[in-house]
């Protein structure tokens, strides 16, 4: 393999580019018009424009990506994670075009990408799943029948995807119809398939996942487990390995089950088998992610195995460089640094990175695809960077994580850094008593200090810059010098303050008593009421979608809707008035 096109953006594109260049492989980046000056574009040997900002017109544009692969004479395509990474049709198209697909066979992607088919495959391999349905739901009545048999709570989940996207947890029958509709809508937005299925929702389980990798020579290795229980909105926030409190016998059982599931799918390349573990220690198959995971980094730190390099070796027909499960060394933790506001229920918070400086030092790694002056866009995932720390044991890793988080400088957008620091002070987390409900049920972030923009000095200076020129869709750079507006000061520790009173989830911050405003830029996908309707305080009034995440907006006060200013399909700016309640 002499060249590879990376069909992705952000930190995972940067990660793959660096691994490929270490192997002497020419790297080809793609970018949307919004990402012209992105880090992954700068680092690649060459870069090509694939379309406008919306992912459907650029990073999901299979035809255009394959054309760029041909024009750039790429030999292989690495999809990263997200976008087209688990699209069996794209994998097939890549192979049919005579290119090397850096990933599992299309049949394995299709089997494990269909959550119902994957449950059947796991059960056939002797690995039980959480009780659930074996067919997509055809109506909300099917869900009611399942709930009547198994009891609430239940989880409505996207059949064609995972990662918490298109998943709704339903506590009782009154929530069922709205959750069924919303899950299908999110599933369609994320995966192009509105099909959903049901599972019995395990309350306060642990989320344990197993990293495996197979080559084309019959070799398969279990590379250890990760605990991904720390989540909000059913999406991971912090991951660690080894999983706290897991003994060698349980770890071996998880590894054996993961390998069996992968073998049932005739799997090749890196993949992750995910399980839910109940309070008794019993574990159930959840899903298999047929790609490199966001959190693969901590497995690399604990095993000294470069998983992306192994992916590229496997795709090139080589054997794995390891022939048995490596013994983990120390403990590793990953913190996802997202553009979200923890004080407002982790609401996405896109915007410019006014200041940005990464921590460093022994045992500290940062995987990122951003730079100071860049923008976290509403069009894509809100991940800014991944902070990975390693220690000789869990306590050292936690201390190192605290130090690195305090050194991390990000301003211009709210981030999850204050939430991570709060987690590292939590007694349950410190004791290893973690589960998927710890953050949402037993932690309160409303009193955290919100970040402020840095003060800029009065002195101006010159800095080398670049300007992008495109010829035939291919990117070139011209360097020039321009004035810098200022250099941000270093980090400032947040002063403690009184805990403010709790407000209704999703309610408008800083707005008039009955004025409902948009917490961010996005699209109105549902309006629950019409003008003149009477609503109760805390009652859902509309749904705003941003960064492909649905955010339920609720009434801040009880009263009548005297002014309704939006309808389904409207695009609104942050702070826009949606309605007035009197």
Buried (B, 14 or more C-beta within 10 A) or exposed (E): BEBBBBBBBBBBBBBBBBBBBEBEBBBBBBBBBBBBBBBBBBBBBBBBBBBBBBBEBBBBBBEBBBBBBEEBEBBBBBBBBBBBBBBBEBBBBBBEBEBBBBBBBBBBBBBBBBBBBBBBBBBEBEBEBBBBBEEBBEEBEBBBBBBEEBEBBBBBBBBBBBBBBBBBBBEEEEBBEBBBBBBBBBBBBBBEBBBBBBBBBBEBBBBBBBBBBBBBEEBBBBBBBBBBBBBBBBBBBBBBBBBBEBEEEBBEBBBBBBBBBBEBBEBBBBBBBBBBBBEEEEBBBBBBBBBBBBBBBBBBBBBEBBBBBBBBBBBBEBEBEBEEBBEBEBBBBBBBBBBBBBBBBBBBBBBBBBBBBBBEEEBBBBBBBBEBBBBBBBBBBBBBBBBBBBBEEBEBBBBBBBBBBBBBBBBBBBBBBBBBBBBBEBEEBBEEBBBBBBBEEBBEBEBBEEBEEBEBEEEEEEEEBEEBEEEEBBBEBEEEEEEBEBEBEEBEEBEEEEEEEEBBBBBBBEBEEBBBBBBBBBBBBBBBBEEEBEBEEBBBBBBBBBBBBBBBBBBBBEBBBEBBBBEEEBEBEBBBBBBBBE
